[in-house]
């Protein structure tokens, strides 16, 4: 029976003359599912991203894309067509002179017709809300605009799986929310699988499952609320909404499982969960109408 998923099994990797960075990592994501990968600096997240799209070959173990082995030269083109990688630094990825040419670059290399390429460029610009940048020179974009462009360019290729390697790190809070909403709309439209590598708990909250890497190993795999409890148990530093959520879990029974049902981690979602758990009395205490719903 055919298995359609992006799958790493007992994955090991070391750069020449260096200690192992990944020491037996196994994980996978099916089409239509979203997997978050988090971890401290040096835990192997970026190396994992490059292995999953065939840019690197594992020292041991394997990566398969819909059963295509990334180590086989006769399947590497198809692997890279099916898996789109968005780098952390957009300057490592942008190759064209203008925004529209950059978005067209991938579809053009897939051999699509000029009409289809133009349609994808137009649709992608609209989806990410960057129509006004269509003719803009790439080198004149801000860091945040460049990062949105690299995400948009990968989506224009309509891959079966997308790997985002810290791809919201240069965006302010508003731009990050807009980019994530665009990603979610495109995932819903295409049914692609997502591997979202990030240090931000806010990004994790958009995914179905979470893997926490530590020292090249899978230290945790499970739900979003389970990750927060894991981080608390091991005294990993947290800030912002994640820190507050952890403290509320200590004070309010059932808080984290309820929060895990939300698709965002924000002040509004924390307040909304409190209202739902407290009932109408809690809503009244927080003010008329209550906070915005989980979203």
C-alpha positions in Angstrom: 0.0 0.0 0.0 1.4 3.4 -1.0 2.3 5.8 1.8 1.9 9.5 0.8 3.8 11.5 3.4 7.1 13.2 4.1 8.8 10.7 6.4 12.2 10.7 8.2 13.3 7.5 9.8 16.2 7.1 12.3 17.8 10.2 10.6 21.4 10.9 11.4 23.7 13.6 10.0 27.1 15.0 10.6 29.1 17.5 8.6 32.6 16.4 7.7 34.9 16.2 10.7 32.1 17.3 13.1 30.1 15.5 15.8 26.6 14.3 14.8 24.0 17.0 14.6 21.0 14.7 14.3 21.3 11.4 16.2 18.3 9.3 15.2 15.4 11.5 14.4 12.1 10.0 13.3 9.1 12.1 12.3 6.6 12.5 9.5 3.8 14.6 8.2 0.9 13.6 5.8 -0.6 15.8 3.2 -3.1 18.1 4.8 -1.4 17.9 8.2 0.8 20.5 9.9 3.8 19.6 12.0 5.7 22.1 14.1 9.4 21.5 14.9 10.8 23.5 17.7 14.1 23.5 19.6 17.0 25.6 20.9 19.7 27.0 18.7 22.0 24.2 17.6 19.4 21.4 18.0 19.5 20.5 14.3 16.4 22.2 13.0 17.9 23.8 9.9 19.9 20.7 9.1 16.6 18.7 9.3 14.9 21.2 6.9 17.6 20.7 4.3 17.5 17.0 4.7 13.8 16.9 4.2 13.9 18.5 0.8 17.0 16.6 -0.5 19.5 19.5 -0.2 21.6 17.2 2.1 22.0 13.5 2.2 21.6 11.7 5.6 24.7 10.1 7.1 22.4 7.3 8.1 18.7 6.6 8.2 16.4 7.9 5.4 14.0 10.6 4.2 11.2 9.6 1.9 8.8 11.9 0.0 5.7 9.9 -1.0 8.1 6.8 -0.9 10.7 8.6 -3.1 14.1 8.2 -1.4 16.0 11.6 -1.3 19.3 9.7 -1.6 18.5 8.4 -5.1 19.7 10.7 -8.0 16.9 9.4 -10.3 14.2 10.8 -7.9 15.8 14.0 -6.6 14.2 16.3 -9.1 10.7 15.0 -8.2 11.6 15.2 -4.5 12.4 18.9 -4.9 9.3 19.5 -7.0 7.2 18.0 -4.2 8.9 19.7 -1.2 9.2 23.4 -1.1 11.7 24.9 1.4 11.6 28.5 2.6 15.0 29.5 4.1 15.4 31.6 7.3 17.4 34.3 5.4 15.5 35.5 2.3 18.7 36.8 0.7 19.8 33.1 0.5 16.8 32.3 -1.6 15.9 35.3 -3.8 17.4 35.0 -7.3 15.4 37.3 -9.6 15.4 41.1 -10.0 11.7 41.9 -9.4 8.9 40.5 -7.3 6.8 39.2 -10.1 9.9 37.5 -11.7 10.8 35.9 -8.4 7.3 34.4 -8.0 7.4 33.2 -11.6 10.8 31.6 -11.2 9.7 28.3 -9.8 6.6 27.8 -12.0 8.8 28.7 -15.0 11.3 26.0 -14.1 8.4 23.5 -13.8 7.8 24.0 -17.6 4.4 25.5 -17.2 2.7 27.6 -19.9 3.0 31.4 -19.9 -0.7 31.7 -19.2 -0.5 29.4 -16.2 2.6 31.1 -14.9 0.9 34.5 -15.1 -2.2 33.2 -13.3 -0.1 31.8 -10.5 1.8 35.0 -10.1 -1.4 37.1 -10.0 -3.1 34.7 -7.6 -0.1 34.5 -5.3 0.3 38.3 -5.1 -3.4 38.6 -4.1 -3.2 35.7 -1.6 -0.3 37.4 0.3 -1.6 40.9 -0.2 1.4 42.2 -2.0 -0.1 43.2 -5.4 1.5 46.7 -4.9 4.9 45.1 -4.9 4.5 43.4 -8.3 7.0 45.5 -10.2 9.2 46.4 -7.2 12.9 45.5 -7.4 13.7 42.7 -4.9 16.8 44.5 -3.5 14.6 47.5 -2.5 12.3 45.4 -0.3 12.4 45.5 3.4 13.5 42.4 5.3 9.9 41.6 6.2 8.8 42.0 2.6 11.6 39.8 1.4 10.5 37.1 3.8 6.9 37.2 2.7 8.1 37.1 -0.9 10.1 33.9 -0.4 7.1 32.2 1.2 4.9 33.3 -1.7 7.4 32.1 -4.3 7.4 28.6 -2.9 3.7 28.5 -2.7 3.5 29.5 -6.4 5.0 26.1 -7.2 2.2 24.3 -5.4 4.3 21.7 -3.8 2.8 18.7 -1.9 4.8 19.6 1.2 6.2 22.9 2.5 9.1 23.3 5.0 9.2 26.7 6.6 12.6 27.2 8.3 12.1 30.1 10.8 10.3 31.9 8.0 8.5 34.4 10.2 11.5 35.5 12.2 12.0 38.8 10.4 8.3 39.9 10.5 6.6 42.1 13.0 3.6 40.8 14.8 1.0 42.2 12.3 2.9 40.9 9.2 3.5 37.6 10.9 -0.2 37.1 11.5 -1.0 38.0 7.9 1.6 35.7 6.5 0.4 32.8 8.7 -3.2 33.4 7.6 -2.1 33.3 3.9 -0.2 30.1 4.6 -3.3 28.5 6.2 -5.5 29.6 3.3 -3.2 28.1 0.8 -2.8 24.8 2.7 -6.5 24.5 2.9 -6.8 25.2 -0.8 -4.0 22.8 -1.9 -4.1 20.1 0.8 -0.3 20.3 1.2 1.5 19.1 4.3 3.5 21.6 6.4 6.6 21.3 8.5 6.8 24.6 10.4 10.2 25.1 12.0 10.1 27.9 14.5 11.2 29.2 17.9 7.9 30.9 18.4 5.1 29.2 20.3 2.7 31.4 18.4 3.7 29.6 15.2 3.4 26.2 16.9 -0.2 26.9 17.7 -1.2 26.8 14.0 -0.1 23.1 13.8 -1.7 19.7 14.6 1.4 18.1 16.2 4.6 19.3 17.7 8.1 17.8 17.8 10.7 19.3 20.2 14.4 18.7 19.2 17.1 18.8 21.9 20.7 17.9 21.3 19.9 16.2 18.0 17.2 14.0 19.4 13.4 14.1 19.6 12.9 15.2 23.2 9.1 15.5 22.9 6.4 14.6 20.4 2.7 15.3 20.9 0.1 18.0 21.4 0.6 21.8 21.8 -0.6 21.7 25.4 1.7 18.7 26.0 4.6 20.8 24.7 3.9 23.6 27.1 3.8 21.2 30.0 7.0 19.6 28.8 8.8 23.0 28.7 7.5 23.9 32.1 8.6 20.6 33.6 12.2 21.1 32.3 12.3 24.8 33.1 12.8 26.0 29.6 12.6 29.8 29.4 9.3 31.1 28.0 7.9 34.6 27.4 4.8 36.4 26.3 1.6 34.4 25.8 3.4 31.1 26.3 4.6 32.1 29.8 1.2 33.4 30.7 -0.5 30.2 29.5 1.8 28.2 31.6 0.9 30.2 34.7 -2.8 30.0 34.0 -2.6 26.3 33.7 -1.3 26.2 37.3 -4.3 28.2 38.4 -7.2 27.1 36.2 -8.0 23.4 35.8 -8.3 22.3 32.2 -6.8 25.5 30.8 -4.2 24.2 28.5 -6.3 21.5 26.8 -8.9 24.1 26.2 -6.3 26.5 24.8 -5.0 23.7 22.5 -8.4 23.8 20.7 -7.7 27.4 19.6 -5.7 27.9 16.4 -3.7 30.9 17.7 -1.8 31.8 20.9 -2.6 35.4 21.8 -4.0 37.5 24.5 -7.5 37.3 22.9 -7.4 33.5 22.8 -6.2 33.2 26.4 -9.0 35.5 27.6 -11.6 33.6 25.4 -10.6 30.3 27.0 -10.9 31.8 30.5 -14.4 33.0 29.6 -15.5 29.6 28.3 -14.2 27.8 31.4 -15.7 30.3 33.8 -19.1 30.5 32.1 -21.3 33.5 31.9 -20.0 34.9 35.2 -16.4 34.9 33.8 -17.6 36.7 30.7 -19.3 39.4 32.8 -16.1 39.9 34.9 -14.1 40.5 31.7 -16.5 43.2 30.4 -19.5 43.5 28.2 -19.4 41.2 25.1 -16.3 39.4 26.3 -13.0 39.1 24.3 -12.6 38.0 20.7 -13.2 34.3 20.1 -10.3 31.8 19.6 -8.8 32.3 16.2 
